[in-house]
Amino acid sequence: MLYLDKQDTNPILRIGGILMDIIDVSLYGGKSIFGGRETPLEASIVSCDKYESCSYYQNNQCLNMRSFLSSSCKHGSRSDKKGYTSRARKYHEFQQKWKSHEKYNQLQYPPKKLGVIDNEVVFPYPFIQLKKNEQHQWIITDPGFGSSLTFIPRNEFNVELIQRICSFKPQALMGGTIKSYEEETIPLFLAHLKEVLPELYDQVIEFDSTLVKTLDYVGRKALLSSLKPCVVEYQSRSNKKFNEKWLWDGEHLTYQEGYISQPNIAGIEEILSFTMKPKKDAIISITDNNQVDKDTVFVD
């Protein structure tokens, strides 16, 4: 049962007898940028009593945020309150009420990444499903069309189970082994394990060093501010002529080579210097493993 105070924006909720803090408020609906029929605004209120011990929350993420065809967290709660269309007199009042909330737009849905919530490990990867049999033992199967999100007690997520996860061979519906599980999912899982549970990662290496190949970070997303000084790149998907290279010194980006848009004041004969200070939350794709060190913060 969800109780709200008269103002409807109390930062603490009581759900089923448990006090939970509101950790995010988001608005959905309204007029679509693609046109079509307008839908009433909705306020989505996420609350939780486990967020202080949640690795996702530490990265401004939450599994209870709205995300199409994605699994939600078994902890916490989400309450959706229906509002109005822009033709209604109470539309702007409803909109302003939730936009002014101290937790408005604080979180987003996380990528498929290993997580820890309180004393449980969250395992969210595709092509694999973990569940317990009648003997309360963990078995590994193909997920079919079911959810792959699993909550595992921390003391049961051990080296032996990780070894079985890495050795699993998921089968495609039309037959044959799904190669991307071994080539993409497992390396990403092990990289996440090193980031989220580094002591357990070290135990895995000690148990069987062949399980862990050289970690490749190329293609992953990270906060620019967390990279060591290096050359970073923008790589265009459509045309290589739009690629850029910049020198990151830990605070500023200085142009090295590549495409820069033409300024309006005058034509460019030669770029002698171009330095800028990026936003604190700027994210880039890793193009070289040497850009990464122990302080790098990944967002995927």
Summary of the structure (lengths in Angstrom):
residues: 300
radius of gyration: 23.3
end to end distance: 34.1
largest distance: 75.4
contacts: 770
relative contact order: 0.09
helix: 22%
strand: 28%
